Amino acid sequence: MAHPEVQPDSTHRIDIETGHARVLLDGNVIAETDHAALLSETGYPVRAYIPREDVDASIEPSEKTSFCPFKGDASYWTVAGLEDVAWSYGEPKAGVEEIRGKRAFYPDRVTLEIGG
């Protein structure tokens, strides 16, 4: 998720639209919303940023943080007992404000369904 040595330039794009997303863990829905910020970023698969109120599982802050030159400082979250499985941007950079406070999940640790 982090961009450790990448600097913003004109070839890097981030587009955001609103849509449906669902997150499953072991076949159980732990988050679902029609208000996900679907973020398309150069070099990455689409990420669904889900409002906190649409996460239907225990969620606790983690001590882990990271920085993205395109989105800002990220905080990590333990959700349904999975440590650091989600992240969010409390104060995202200009141009990506739609993701403020919403949680994105690692798709290799949960099942993420977008659209539908």
CORPENOR-V302344 format. One record per residue. N is the residue number from 1. RES is the residue in one small letter. SS is DSSP state (2 for helix, 1 for strand, 0 for the rest). NEAR is the number of other ideal C-beta (glycine too) atoms within 8 Angstrom. D_FIRST is the distance of its C-alpha to the first C-alpha in Angstrom with 1 decimal. Layout:
N:RES:SS:NEAR:D_FIRST
N:RES:SS:NEAR:D_FIRST
This chain:
1:m:0:6:0.0
2:a:0:7:3.8
3:h:0:7:6.6
4:p:0:4:9.3
5:e:0:4:12.2
6:v:0:7:11.8
7:q:0:5:14.3
8:p:0:6:14.9
9:d:0:5:17.6
10:s:0:3:19.6
11:t:0:5:18.0
12:h:0:10:14.6
13:r:0:7:15.0
14:i:1:12:13.6
15:d:1:6:16.1
16:i:1:11:16.5
17:e:1:6:19.3
18:t:1:9:20.5
19:g:1:10:21.1
20:h:1:10:21.5
21:a:1:14:18.9
22:r:1:11:19.7
23:v:1:16:17.9
24:l:1:11:20.1
25:l:1:11:20.3
26:d:0:4:23.1
27:g:0:4:24.6
28:n:1:6:24.8
29:v:1:8:23.4
30:i:1:12:21.4
31:a:1:14:20.3
32:e:1:9:21.8
33:t:1:11:22.2
34:d:1:6:23.6
35:h:1:7:21.8
36:a:1:15:18.1
37:a:1:12:16.3
38:l:1:14:15.1
39:l:1:15:12.5
40:s:1:8:12.7
41:e:1:10:10.6
42:t:0:7:11.8
43:g:0:3:10.5
44:y:0:6:8.4
45:p:0:4:10.4
46:v:0:8:11.7
47:r:1:9:10.1
48:a:1:15:13.0
49:y:1:13:13.2
50:i:1:15:16.3
51:p:0:10:19.0
52:r:2:9:19.7
53:e:2:4:23.2
54:d:2:10:22.2
55:v:1:14:20.6
56:d:0:7:23.6
57:a:0:9:22.7
58:s:0:7:22.8
59:i:1:11:19.9
60:e:1:7:19.7
61:p:1:7:17.7
62:s:1:10:16.1
63:e:1:5:16.5
64:k:1:7:12.9
65:t:1:8:11.3
66:s:1:10:8.8
67:f:1:8:9.2
68:c:1:10:7.9
69:p:0:7:11.2
70:f:0:10:11.1
71:k:0:10:10.6
72:g:1:10:11.7
73:d:1:9:11.6
74:a:1:14:9.7
75:s:1:12:11.9
76:y:1:13:11.5
77:w:1:14:14.1
78:t:1:13:16.3
79:v:1:15:17.6
80:a:0:9:20.7
81:g:0:6:20.6
82:l:1:10:17.2
83:e:1:6:15.6
84:d:1:10:12.1
85:v:1:12:11.7
86:a:1:13:10.8
87:w:1:12:9.4
88:s:1:13:11.2
89:y:1:14:12.3
90:g:0:8:16.0
91:e:0:6:16.8
92:p:0:10:14.5
93:k:0:7:15.7
94:a:0:4:18.5
95:g:0:5:18.0
96:v:0:14:15.3
97:e:2:7:17.6
98:e:2:10:17.7
99:i:2:15:14.5
100:r:1:9:16.3
101:g:0:8:16.5
102:k:0:13:15.3
103:r:1:14:13.1
104:a:1:12:10.4
105:f:1:14:10.5
106:y:0:8:8.9
107:p:0:8:11.4
108:d:0:3:12.3
109:r:0:7:13.7
110:v:0:12:15.5
111:t:1:7:17.1
112:l:1:10:15.8
113:e:1:9:18.6
114:i:1:11:18.3
115:g:0:5:21.7
116:g:0:5:25.1
